[in-house]
Amino acid sequence: MQTNLADFIKGTAEGNEAEAILRACVHCGFCTATCPTYQLLGDELDGPRGRIYLIKQVLEGAEPTRKTQLHLDRCLTCRNCETTCPSGVKYGRLVDIGRRVVEERVPRPAADRIKRTMLKEFLPRTGLFKPAYGVGTALRPLLSKDMQDKVQRPRHAGHWPTRAHARKMLVLEGCVQPAMAPNINAATARVLDALGVQLLVAPKAGCCGAVRYHLNDQEAGLDDMRRNIDAWWPHVEREEIEAIVMTASGCGVTVKEYGHLLAHDPEYAAKAGRISMLTRDLSEIMPEFEEQLAVALRGKITERVAFHPPCTLQHGQQIRGKVEGVLRAAGVDVVLCADSHLCCGSAGTYSVLHPQIAHELRDRKLAKLEATGAKEIVSANIGCMTHLQSGTDTPVTHWIELVDRALQERAPA
């Protein structure tokens, strides 16, 4: 794709990155076949190829409109198109750049602006979100159906193991997960403890930065990233940890990009690169322990389980098959549903900002998950879990909770 960037961005770091991405695109259109919003809406401008054209026009000096902004907003950033693209177009980075430029030039309606401000100022602050969520769960019967979908009763976290082990790893608590699903990290700590690994938490680490960054407050998102690096760095510097474990794939894809996103920050570039290198999704950690789990879990999980791979895992991090491999090695009958590559519609704050599209995608996904006959749905991201659970009575849990629950059961007679 030929480009002729406008002076406002030409020669800048973002401009150079965007130009390289645009030039990689060959207009083939393979991406439209796997784009959830294109499948729903049937509009070329609501598919990756159309959005790339819109971004190209803006970066070349065309004046964006509210319609331009809406087409970019409606992108789930699922990055399925990146998996499909034969040319390796880094669409996710391009849409971040395009959205920021459009955000600076197109005023949003007041209601939209207020909603986005509340999300980016409230969700990343665990100290505010956690007590508010507690109040919400207590008052849940009085809330609207849409609010009840978001405010689900969390499972009790149980104990956090206190044994010390020679092997140590850090875990990111995140922003909403401690309130909405505290059992995920506690279950991870118990499973790893049983396998001889101590899981540590850096108290000052919080939101990975994705919430603010993807709501176009990119500087605030980068500040969240810097805060996490500062919180983790003493553990890294002492070389006491071997990995930083992500139990939410949405956080994992972001932390793995710290090195790239902070590459132009002279104070943090090297540290960010080191953090990204240490970061591992939980599914990348567990295959090492497959044999131990196979012995410990033999015969304990007898019902079929459906695994929903989050987009941030299979497309963002390009991790496929690892969760299923661990569970199958432990004797679990785990299946994927038809079209498992497609987004469930959660996509971070997307389900709040675009509920109609999000619910349509959720219901399509649930119909295919339920067609597997599974008695439980497991996933690897808090957003997907909450979104899917809002549309079904079938239990939706994190896959490590399934493992933890089985480890605590007695072996069958």
TORKOL-4160 file (C-alpha; in steps of 0.2 Angstrom, whole numbers, padded with zeros to 4 digits, m for minus):
413
<pt num="1" X="0000" Y="0000" Z="0000"/>
<pt num="2" X="0008" Y="0017" Z="m0005"/>
<pt num="3" X="0007" Y="0030" Z="0008"/>
<pt num="4" X="0010" Y="0049" Z="0009"/>
<pt num="5" X="0009" Y="0054" Z="0027"/>
<pt num="6" X="0004" Y="0071" Z="0032"/>
<pt num="7" X="0017" Y="0083" Z="0040"/>
<pt num="8" X="0009" Y="0081" Z="0058"/>
<pt num="9" X="0014" Y="0063" Z="0059"/>
<pt num="10" X="0027" Y="0060" Z="0046"/>
<pt num="11" X="0044" Y="0056" Z="0053"/>
<pt num="12" X="0038" Y="0053" Z="0071"/>
<pt num="13" X="0040" Y="0036" Z="0080"/>
<pt num="14" X="0021" Y="0033" Z="0078"/>
<pt num="15" X="0021" Y="0039" Z="0060"/>
<pt num="16" X="0036" Y="0027" Z="0055"/>
<pt num="17" X="0027" Y="0013" Z="0064"/>
<pt num="18" X="0010" Y="0016" Z="0055"/>
<pt num="19" X="0018" Y="0018" Z="0038"/>
<pt num="20" X="0027" Y="0002" Z="0040"/>
<pt num="21" X="0011" Y="m0007" Z="0045"/>
<pt num="22" X="0001" Y="0002" Z="0030"/>
<pt num="23" X="0014" Y="m0003" Z="0018"/>
<pt num="24" X="0013" Y="m0022" Z="0023"/>
<pt num="25" X="m0006" Y="m0022" Z="0018"/>
<pt num="26" X="m0009" Y="m0029" Z="0001"/>
<pt num="27" X="m0028" Y="m0027" Z="0001"/>
<pt num="28" X="m0031" Y="m0046" Z="0000"/>
<pt num="29" X="m0047" Y="m0045" Z="0011"/>
<pt num="30" X="m0044" Y="m0061" Z="0020"/>
<pt num="31" X="m0046" Y="m0052" Z="0036"/>
<pt num="32" X="m0064" Y="m0048" Z="0033"/>
<pt num="33" X="m0069" Y="m0066" Z="0033"/>
<pt num="34" X="m0064" Y="m0068" Z="0052"/>
<pt num="35" X="m0069" Y="m0051" Z="0058"/>
<pt num="36" X="m0084" Y="m0052" Z="0070"/>
<pt num="37" X="m0091" Y="m0034" Z="0067"/>
<pt num="38" X="m0090" Y="m0037" Z="0048"/>
<pt num="39" X="m0099" Y="m0053" Z="0050"/>
<pt num="40" X="m0113" Y="m0044" Z="0060"/>
<pt num="41" X="m0114" Y="m0028" Z="0051"/>
<pt num="42" X="m0109" Y="m0032" Z="0033"/>
<pt num="43" X="m0101" Y="m0015" Z="0031"/>
<pt num="44" X="m0083" Y="m0014" Z="0023"/>
<pt num="45" X="m0079" Y="0000" Z="0035"/>
<pt num="46" X="m0083" Y="m0011" Z="0050"/>
<pt num="47" X="m0070" Y="m0023" Z="0044"/>
<pt num="48" X="m0051" Y="m0022" Z="0046"/>
<pt num="49" X="m0047" Y="m0018" Z="0028"/>
<pt num="50" X="m0060" Y="m0004" Z="0028"/>
<pt num="51" X="m0053" Y="0003" Z="0045"/>
<pt num="52" X="m0036" Y="0002" Z="0038"/>
<pt num="53" X="m0041" Y="0013" Z="0023"/>
<pt num="54" X="m0050" Y="0026" Z="0035"/>
<pt num="55" X="m0034" Y="0027" Z="0046"/>
<pt num="56" X="m0023" Y="0029" Z="0030"/>
<pt num="57" X="m0034" Y="0043" Z="0025"/>
<pt num="58" X="m0033" Y="0052" Z="0042"/>
<pt num="59" X="m0014" Y="0050" Z="0043"/>
<pt num="60" X="m0012" Y="0057" Z="0025"/>
<pt num="61" X="m0022" Y="0073" Z="0031"/>
<pt num="62" X="m0040" Y="0069" Z="0028"/>
<pt num="63" X="m0051" Y="0077" Z="0041"/>
<pt num="64" X="m0059" Y="0063" Z="0052"/>
<pt num="65" X="m0078" Y="0064" Z="0056"/>
<pt num="66" X="m0089" Y="0056" Z="0069"/>
<pt num="67" X="m0093" Y="0042" Z="0057"/>
<pt num="68" X="m0074" Y="0039" Z="0056"/>
<pt num="69" X="m0073" Y="0038" Z="0074"/>
<pt num="70" X="m0088" Y="0026" Z="0076"/>
<pt num="71" X="m0081" Y="0014" Z="0063"/>
<pt num="72" X="m0065" Y="0013" Z="0073"/>
<pt num="73" X="m0074" Y="0012" Z="0090"/>
<pt num="74" X="m0084" Y="m0003" Z="0084"/>
<pt num="75" X="m0068" Y="m0013" Z="0082"/>
<pt num="76" X="m0066" Y="m0026" Z="0096"/>
<pt num="77" X="m0047" Y="m0026" Z="0094"/>
<pt num="78" X="m0049" Y="m0045" Z="0095"/>
<pt num="79" X="m0034" Y="m0046" Z="0082"/>
<pt num="80" X="m0042" Y="m0061" Z="0073"/>
<pt num="81" X="m0037" Y="m0052" Z="0058"/>
<pt num="82" X="m0018" Y="m0053" Z="0063"/>
<pt num="83" X="m0020" Y="m0071" Z="0064"/>
<pt num="84" X="m0028" Y="m0072" Z="0047"/>
<pt num="85" X="m0017" Y="m0060" Z="0038"/>
<pt num="86" X="m0004" Y="m0068" Z="0026"/>
<pt num="87" X="0006" Y="m0052" Z="0026"/>
<pt num="88" X="0008" Y="m0050" Z="0045"/>
<pt num="89" X="0000" Y="m0033" Z="0046"/>
<pt num="90" X="0000" Y="m0027" Z="0064"/>
<pt num="91" X="m0017" Y="m0021" Z="0064"/>
<pt num="92" X="m0019" Y="m0019" Z="0083"/>
<pt num="93" X="m0005" Y="m0006" Z="0084"/>
<pt num="94" X="m0012" Y="0003" Z="0069"/>
<pt num="95" X="m0029" Y="0005" Z="0076"/>
<pt num="96" X="m0022" Y="0011" Z="0092"/>
<pt num="97" X="m0012" Y="0025" Z="0083"/>
<pt num="98" X="m0027" Y="0029" Z="0072"/>
<pt num="99" X="m0039" Y="0030" Z="0086"/>
<pt num="100" X="m0028" Y="0042" Z="0096"/>
<pt num="101" X="m0026" Y="0054" Z="0081"/>
<pt num="102" X="m0045" Y="0054" Z="0078"/>
<pt num="103" X="m0049" Y="0056" Z="0097"/>
<pt num="104" X="m0039" Y="0072" Z="0096"/>
<pt num="105" X="m0049" Y="0079" Z="0081"/>
<pt num="106" X="m0066" Y="0073" Z="0084"/>
<pt num="107" X="m0077" Y="0079" Z="0099"/>
<pt num="108" X="m0087" Y="0065" Z="0106"/>
<pt num="109" X="m0105" Y="0067" Z="0112"/>
<pt num="110" X="m0107" Y="0072" Z="0130"/>
<pt num="111" X="m0114" Y="0055" Z="0136"/>
<pt num="112" X="m0101" Y="0045" Z="0127"/>
<pt num="113" X="m0087" Y="0056" Z="0134"/>
<pt num="114" X="m0094" Y="0054" Z="0152"/>
<pt num="115" X="m0096" Y="0036" Z="0150"/>
<pt num="116" X="m0078" Y="0034" Z="0144"/>
<pt num="117" X="m0071" Y="0045" Z="0157"/>
<pt num="118" X="m0080" Y="0035" Z="0171"/>
<pt num="119" X="m0073" Y="0019" Z="0164"/>
<pt num="120" X="m0055" Y="0025" Z="0163"/>
<pt num="121" X="m0055" Y="0034" Z="0180"/>
<pt num="122" X="m0064" Y="0021" Z="0190"/>
<pt num="123" X="m0060" Y="0003" Z="0183"/>
<pt num="124" X="m0041" Y="0004" Z="0185"/>
<pt num="125" X="m0042" Y="0010" Z="0203"/>
<pt num="126" X="m0044" Y="m0005" Z="0213"/>
<pt num="127" X="m0046" Y="0005" Z="0229"/>
<pt num="128" X="m0062" Y="0013" Z="0222"/>
<pt num="129" X="m0068" Y="m0002" Z="0212"/>
<pt num="130" X="m0067" Y="m0016" Z="0225"/>
<pt num="131" X="m0078" Y="m0007" Z="0238"/>
<pt num="132" X="m0090" Y="m0001" Z="0225"/>
<pt num="133" X="m0092" Y="m0019" Z="0218"/>
<pt num="134" X="m0095" Y="m0025" Z="0235"/>
<pt num="135" X="m0110" Y="m0013" Z="0237"/>
<pt num="136" X="m0116" Y="m0018" Z="0220"/>
<pt num="137" X="m0116" Y="m0036" Z="0224"/>
<pt num="138" X="m0126" Y="m0033" Z="0240"/>
<pt num="139" X="m0139" Y="m0023" Z="0230"/>
<pt num="140" X="m0139" Y="m0034" Z="0215"/>
<pt num="141" X="m0157" Y="m0039" Z="0216"/>
<pt num="142" X="m0162" Y="m0020" Z="0214"/>
<pt num="143" X="m0151" Y="m0017" Z="0199"/>
<pt num="144" X="m0156" Y="m0017" Z="0181"/>
<pt num="145" X="m0153" Y="m0032" Z="0171"/>
<pt num="146" X="m0138" Y="m0024" Z="0162"/>
<pt num="147" X="m0130" Y="m0020" Z="0178"/>
<pt num="148" X="m0134" Y="m0037" Z="0185"/>
<pt num="149" X="m0125" Y="m0044" Z="0170"/>
<pt num="150" X="m0109" Y="m0035" Z="0176"/>
<pt num="151" X="m0111" Y="m0037" Z="0195"/>
<pt num="152" X="m0110" Y="m0056" Z="0198"/>
<pt num="153" X="m0107" Y="m0063" Z="0215"/>
<pt num="154" X="m0088" Y="m0067" Z="0216"/>
<pt num="155" X="m0082" Y="m0085" Z="0222"/>
<pt num="156" X="m0074" Y="m0085" Z="0239"/>
<pt num="157" X="m0055" Y="m0085" Z="0236"/>
<pt num="158" X="m0050" Y="m0097" Z="0250"/>
<pt num="159" X="m0033" Y="m0098" Z="0258"/>
<pt num="160" X="m0017" Y="m0091" Z="0250"/>
<pt num="161" X="m0003" Y="m0104" Z="0253"/>
<pt num="162" X="0011" Y="m0097" Z="0264"/>
<pt num="163" X="0025" Y="m0111" Z="0261"/>
<pt num="164" X="0041" Y="m0104" Z="0255"/>
<pt num="165" X="0049" Y="m0113" Z="0239"/>
<pt num="166" X="0065" Y="m0110" Z="0231"/>
<pt num="167" X="0056" Y="m0107" Z="0214"/>
<pt num="168" X="0046" Y="m0091" Z="0215"/>
<pt num="169" X="0035" Y="m0081" Z="0202"/>
<pt num="170" X="0026" Y="m0065" Z="0203"/>
<pt num="171" X="0008" Y="m0063" Z="0198"/>
<pt num="172" X="m0002" Y="m0047" Z="0193"/>
<pt num="173" X="m0017" Y="m0045" Z="0203"/>
<pt num="174" X="m0024" Y="m0033" Z="0190"/>
<pt num="175" X="m0038" Y="m0020" Z="0193"/>
<pt num="176" X="m0056" Y="m0028" Z="0192"/>
<pt num="177" X="m0051" Y="m0046" Z="0195"/>
<pt num="178" X="m0047" Y="m0045" Z="0214"/>
<pt num="179" X="m0065" Y="m0039" Z="0216"/>
<pt num="180" X="m0074" Y="m0049" Z="0203"/>
<pt num="181" X="m0065" Y="m0065" Z="0204"/>
<pt num="182" X="m0053" Y="m0066" Z="0218"/>
<pt num="183" X="m0052" Y="m0085" Z="0217"/>
<pt num="184" X="m0043" Y="m0085" Z="0201"/>
<pt num="185" X="m0026" Y="m0079" Z="0208"/>
<pt num="186" X="m0029" Y="m0089" Z="0224"/>
<pt num="187" X="m0032" Y="m0105" Z="0215"/>
<pt num="188" X="m0016" Y="m0101" Z="0204"/>
<pt num="189" X="m0006" Y="m0099" Z="0220"/>
<pt num="190" X="m0013" Y="m0116" Z="0228"/>
<pt num="191" X="m0010" Y="m0126" Z="0212"/>
<pt num="192" X="0008" Y="m0119" Z="0210"/>
<pt num="193" X="0011" Y="m0122" Z="0228"/>
<pt num="194" X="0007" Y="m0140" Z="0226"/>
<pt num="195" X="0019" Y="m0141" Z="0212"/>
<pt num="196" X="0033" Y="m0133" Z="0222"/>
<pt num="197" X="0032" Y="m0114" Z="0216"/>
<pt num="198" X="0029" Y="m0099" Z="0227"/>
<pt num="199" X="0018" Y="m0086" Z="0220"/>
<pt num="200" X="0021" Y="m0068" Z="0225"/>
<pt num="201" X="0011" Y="m0052" Z="0224"/>
<pt num="202" X="0019" Y="m0035" Z="0222"/>
<pt num="203" X="0006" Y="m0024" Z="0232"/>
<pt num="204" X="0009" Y="m0008" Z="0222"/>
<pt num="205" X="0006" Y="m0016" Z="0205"/>
<pt num="206" X="m0011" Y="m0014" Z="0198"/>
<pt num="207" X="m0020" Y="m0011" Z="0182"/>
<pt num="208" X="m0009" Y="m0017" Z="0167"/>
<pt num="209" X="m0013" Y="m0001" Z="0158"/>
<pt num="210" X="m0024" Y="m0008" Z="0145"/>
<pt num="211" X="m0040" Y="0000" Z="0151"/>
<pt num="212" X="m0034" Y="0018" Z="0149"/>
<pt num="213" X="m0023" Y="0015" Z="0134"/>
<pt num="214" X="m0037" Y="0007" Z="0124"/>
<pt num="215" X="m0049" Y="0021" Z="0129"/>
<pt num="216" X="m0036" Y="0033" Z="0120"/>
<pt num="217" X="m0029" Y="0040" Z="0137"/>
<pt num="218" X="m0013" Y="0033" Z="0131"/>
<pt num="219" X="m0001" Y="0043" Z="0142"/>
<pt num="220" X="m0011" Y="0038" Z="0158"/>
<pt num="221" X="m0010" Y="0020" Z="0152"/>
<pt num="222" X="0009" Y="0021" Z="0150"/>
<pt num="223" X="0010" Y="0028" Z="0168"/>
<pt num="224" X="0001" Y="0013" Z="0174"/>
<pt num="225" X="0014" Y="0002" Z="0165"/>
<pt num="226" X="0028" Y="0012" Z="0173"/>
<pt num="227" X="0020" Y="0010" Z="0190"/>
<pt num="228" X="0020" Y="m0009" Z="0188"/>
<pt num="229" X="0038" Y="m0009" Z="0182"/>
<pt num="230" X="0043" Y="0000" Z="0197"/>
<pt num="231" X="0033" Y="m0012" Z="0209"/>
<pt num="232" X="0041" Y="m0027" Z="0200"/>
<pt num="233" X="0058" Y="m0021" Z="0198"/>
<pt num="234" X="0066" Y="m0025" Z="0215"/>
<pt num="235" X="0060" Y="m0043" Z="0213"/>
<pt num="236" X="0068" Y="m0043" Z="0195"/>
<pt num="237" X="0084" Y="m0035" Z="0201"/>
<pt num="238" X="0087" Y="m0047" Z="0215"/>
<pt num="239" X="0084" Y="m0061" Z="0202"/>
<pt num="240" X="0072" Y="m0070" Z="0214"/>
<pt num="241" X="0058" Y="m0073" Z="0202"/>
<pt num="242" X="0059" Y="m0083" Z="0186"/>
<pt num="243" X="0043" Y="m0077" Z="0178"/>
<pt num="244" X="0029" Y="m0064" Z="0180"/>
<pt num="245" X="0013" Y="m0074" Z="0178"/>
<pt num="246" X="m0003" Y="m0068" Z="0170"/>
<pt num="247" X="m0019" Y="m0076" Z="0175"/>
<pt num="248" X="m0029" Y="m0064" Z="0164"/>
<pt num="249" X="m0024" Y="m0065" Z="0145"/>
<pt num="250" X="m0030" Y="m0047" Z="0142"/>
<pt num="251" X="m0017" Y="m0041" Z="0154"/>
<pt num="252" X="m0004" Y="m0053" Z="0148"/>
<pt num="253" X="m0005" Y="m0047" Z="0130"/>
<pt num="254" X="m0002" Y="m0029" Z="0136"/>
<pt num="255" X="0012" Y="m0033" Z="0148"/>
<pt num="256" X="0021" Y="m0042" Z="0134"/>
<pt num="257" X="0020" Y="m0026" Z="0124"/>
<pt num="258" X="0028" Y="m0015" Z="0138"/>
<pt num="259" X="0045" Y="m0016" Z="0129"/>
<pt num="260" X="0037" Y="m0010" Z="0113"/>
<pt num="261" X="0026" Y="0003" Z="0120"/>
<pt num="262" X="0039" Y="0011" Z="0131"/>
<pt num="263" X="0054" Y="0009" Z="0119"/>
<pt num="264" X="0055" Y="0028" Z="0117"/>
<pt num="265" X="0056" Y="0031" Z="0136"/>
<pt num="266" X="0075" Y="0032" Z="0140"/>
<pt num="267" X="0071" Y="0029" Z="0159"/>
<pt num="268" X="0060" Y="0014" Z="0156"/>
<pt num="269" X="0064" Y="0006" Z="0139"/>
<pt num="270" X="0077" Y="m0007" Z="0146"/>
<pt num="271" X="0067" Y="m0011" Z="0161"/>
<pt num="272" X="0051" Y="m0013" Z="0151"/>
<pt num="273" X="0059" Y="m0025" Z="0139"/>
<pt num="274" X="0065" Y="m0035" Z="0153"/>
<pt num="275" X="0048" Y="m0036" Z="0161"/>
<pt num="276" X="0040" Y="m0041" Z="0144"/>
<pt num="277" X="0053" Y="m0055" Z="0142"/>
<pt num="278" X="0049" Y="m0062" Z="0160"/>
<pt num="279" X="0030" Y="m0061" Z="0157"/>
<pt num="280" X="0021" Y="m0078" Z="0154"/>
<pt num="281" X="0003" Y="m0082" Z="0153"/>
<pt num="282" X="m0002" Y="m0096" Z="0165"/>
<pt num="283" X="m0004" Y="m0108" Z="0151"/>
<pt num="284" X="0014" Y="m0106" Z="0146"/>
<pt num="285" X="0019" Y="m0111" Z="0164"/>
<pt num="286" X="0009" Y="m0126" Z="0167"/>
<pt num="287" X="0014" Y="m0138" Z="0153"/>
<pt num="288" X="0030" Y="m0141" Z="0163"/>
<pt num="289" X="0020" Y="m0149" Z="0176"/>
<pt num="290" X="0009" Y="m0160" Z="0165"/>
<pt num="291" X="0015" Y="m0177" Z="0172"/>
<pt num="292" X="0013" Y="m0171" Z="0190"/>
<pt num="293" X="m0005" Y="m0165" Z="0186"/>
<pt num="294" X="m0009" Y="m0181" Z="0176"/>
<pt num="295" X="m0005" Y="m0191" Z="0192"/>
<pt num="296" X="m0014" Y="m0180" Z="0204"/>
<pt num="297" X="m0030" Y="m0177" Z="0194"/>
<pt num="298" X="m0032" Y="m0194" Z="0187"/>
<pt num="299" X="m0051" Y="m0199" Z="0187"/>
<pt num="300" X="m0056" Y="m0183" Z="0196"/>
<pt num="301" X="m0064" Y="m0173" Z="0182"/>
<pt num="302" X="m0076" Y="m0184" Z="0173"/>
<pt num="303" X="m0088" Y="m0172" Z="0164"/>
<pt num="304" X="m0085" Y="m0164" Z="0148"/>
<pt num="305" X="m0078" Y="m0146" Z="0148"/>
<pt num="306" X="m0078" Y="m0133" Z="0134"/>
<pt num="307" X="m0064" Y="m0121" Z="0133"/>
<pt num="308" X="m0067" Y="m0104" Z="0127"/>
<pt num="309" X="m0050" Y="m0097" Z="0121"/>
<pt num="310" X="m0050" Y="m0078" Z="0123"/>
<pt num="311" X="m0044" Y="m0067" Z="0108"/>
<pt num="312" X="m0030" Y="m0060" Z="0119"/>
<pt num="313" X="m0023" Y="m0077" Z="0121"/>
<pt num="314" X="m0025" Y="m0085" Z="0104"/>
<pt num="315" X="m0023" Y="m0069" Z="0093"/>
<pt num="316" X="m0015" Y="m0056" Z="0104"/>
<pt num="317" X="m0002" Y="m0068" Z="0112"/>
<pt num="318" X="m0003" Y="m0081" Z="0098"/>
<pt num="319" X="m0005" Y="m0095" Z="0111"/>
<pt num="320" X="m0016" Y="m0110" Z="0106"/>
<pt num="321" X="m0018" Y="m0127" Z="0112"/>
<pt num="322" X="m0008" Y="m0125" Z="0128"/>
<pt num="323" X="m0023" Y="m0125" Z="0140"/>
<pt num="324" X="m0032" Y="m0139" Z="0131"/>
<pt num="325" X="m0015" Y="m0149" Z="0131"/>
<pt num="326" X="m0013" Y="m0147" Z="0150"/>
<pt num="327" X="m0031" Y="m0152" Z="0154"/>
<pt num="328" X="m0031" Y="m0167" Z="0142"/>
<pt num="329" X="m0014" Y="m0173" Z="0149"/>
<pt num="330" X="m0024" Y="m0173" Z="0166"/>
<pt num="331" X="m0037" Y="m0184" Z="0158"/>
<pt num="332" X="m0050" Y="m0170" Z="0156"/>
<pt num="333" X="m0063" Y="m0172" Z="0141"/>
<pt num="334" X="m0060" Y="m0154" Z="0135"/>
<pt num="335" X="m0067" Y="m0148" Z="0118"/>
<pt num="336" X="m0067" Y="m0132" Z="0108"/>
<pt num="337" X="m0084" Y="m0126" Z="0100"/>
<pt num="338" X="m0087" Y="m0122" Z="0082"/>
<pt num="339" X="m0079" Y="m0105" Z="0077"/>
<pt num="340" X="m0069" Y="m0105" Z="0093"/>
<pt num="341" X="m0057" Y="m0092" Z="0084"/>
<pt num="342" X="m0071" Y="m0079" Z="0085"/>
<pt num="343" X="m0073" Y="m0065" Z="0098"/>
<pt num="344" X="m0086" Y="m0068" Z="0112"/>
<pt num="345" X="m0090" Y="m0049" Z="0112"/>
<pt num="346" X="m0082" Y="m0044" Z="0129"/>
<pt num="347" X="m0066" Y="m0035" Z="0123"/>
<pt num="348" X="m0062" Y="m0026" Z="0139"/>
<pt num="349" X="m0074" Y="m0011" Z="0140"/>
<pt num="350" X="m0082" Y="m0014" Z="0123"/>
<pt num="351" X="m0097" Y="m0023" Z="0131"/>
<pt num="352" X="m0101" Y="m0008" Z="0141"/>
<pt num="353" X="m0099" Y="0004" Z="0126"/>
<pt num="354" X="m0107" Y="m0006" Z="0113"/>
<pt num="355" X="m0119" Y="m0018" Z="0122"/>
<pt num="356" X="m0130" Y="m0023" Z="0107"/>
<pt num="357" X="m0115" Y="m0029" Z="0097"/>
<pt num="358" X="m0107" Y="m0037" Z="0112"/>
<pt num="359" X="m0123" Y="m0046" Z="0117"/>
<pt num="360" X="m0126" Y="m0053" Z="0099"/>
<pt num="361" X="m0108" Y="m0060" Z="0098"/>
<pt num="362" X="m0110" Y="m0067" Z="0116"/>
<pt num="363" X="m0126" Y="m0076" Z="0111"/>
<pt num="364" X="m0119" Y="m0083" Z="0096"/>
<pt num="365" X="m0104" Y="m0089" Z="0106"/>
<pt num="366" X="m0114" Y="m0097" Z="0119"/>
<pt num="367" X="m0125" Y="m0106" Z="0107"/>
<pt num="368" X="m0110" Y="m0115" Z="0100"/>
<pt num="369" X="m0102" Y="m0118" Z="0117"/>
<pt num="370" X="m0118" Y="m0126" Z="0123"/>
<pt num="371" X="m0119" Y="m0137" Z="0107"/>
<pt num="372" X="m0104" Y="m0146" Z="0113"/>
<pt num="373" X="m0114" Y="m0154" Z="0128"/>
<pt num="374" X="m0101" Y="m0147" Z="0141"/>
<pt num="375" X="m0107" Y="m0146" Z="0159"/>
<pt num="376" X="m0094" Y="m0132" Z="0162"/>
<pt num="377" X="m0086" Y="m0118" Z="0152"/>
<pt num="378" X="m0068" Y="m0113" Z="0156"/>
<pt num="379" X="m0059" Y="m0098" Z="0149"/>
<pt num="380" X="m0043" Y="m0088" Z="0153"/>
<pt num="381" X="m0049" Y="m0070" Z="0155"/>
<pt num="382" X="m0060" Y="m0062" Z="0168"/>
<pt num="383" X="m0069" Y="m0051" Z="0155"/>
<pt num="384" X="m0074" Y="m0066" Z="0144"/>
<pt num="385" X="m0079" Y="m0076" Z="0159"/>
<pt num="386" X="m0091" Y="m0062" Z="0166"/>
<pt num="387" X="m0098" Y="m0058" Z="0149"/>
<pt num="388" X="m0102" Y="m0076" Z="0145"/>
<pt num="389" X="m0109" Y="m0080" Z="0162"/>
<pt num="390" X="m0121" Y="m0066" Z="0160"/>
<pt num="391" X="m0130" Y="m0075" Z="0146"/>
<pt num="392" X="m0130" Y="m0093" Z="0153"/>
<pt num="393" X="m0134" Y="m0104" Z="0168"/>
<pt num="394" X="m0119" Y="m0115" Z="0164"/>
<pt num="395" X="m0105" Y="m0112" Z="0176"/>
<pt num="396" X="m0091" Y="m0101" Z="0168"/>
<pt num="397" X="m0074" Y="m0102" Z="0177"/>
<pt num="398" X="m0056" Y="m0100" Z="0174"/>
<pt num="399" X="m0048" Y="m0116" Z="0169"/>
<pt num="400" X="m0035" Y="m0115" Z="0184"/>
<pt num="401" X="m0050" Y="m0115" Z="0196"/>
<pt num="402" X="m0055" Y="m0132" Z="0188"/>
<pt num="403" X="m0038" Y="m0139" Z="0191"/>
<pt num="404" X="m0038" Y="m0132" Z="0209"/>
<pt num="405" X="m0055" Y="m0139" Z="0213"/>
<pt num="406" X="m0050" Y="m0156" Z="0207"/>
<pt num="407" X="m0033" Y="m0156" Z="0217"/>
<pt num="408" X="m0043" Y="m0152" Z="0233"/>
<pt num="409" X="m0054" Y="m0167" Z="0230"/>
<pt num="410" X="m0051" Y="m0184" Z="0236"/>
<pt num="411" X="m0045" Y="m0197" Z="0223"/>
<pt num="412" X="m0059" Y="m0209" Z="0218"/>
<pt num="413" X="m0060" Y="m0225" Z="0227"/>
